[in-house]
Amino acid sequence: MMREQGMAEDGTNRPTNKFWSLLGGVSGGALGFIVANVPGMVAGAVAGNRLGAVRDARGKSVYSVFQELPQDDRARLLSQLAVRVFSHAVGV
């Protein structure tokens, strides 16, 4: 079914390179709309698209790629994310 719609590679059932980006964008937009109406839909679609692009590039979920990072890279990534989230929450 996916091959007929152009969403899978010929000869396999493996999704094409854009499949997870599209699916992530649509699902992120839907969740964003539920949370914050139209602005949330736009932000959710962008975030979902980027997360889907990671899956397209690596063939693994974002969490699996995160778990494969060295411990110091994971700690640095989480601290940078916390700074961004809390700076926006505090308004700095």
Secondary structure, 3 states (H helix, E strand, C coil): CCCCCCCECCCCCCECCCHHHHHHHHHHHHHHHHHHHHHHHHHHHHHHHHHHHHHHHHCCCHHHHHHHCCHHHHHHHHHHHHHHHHHHHHCC
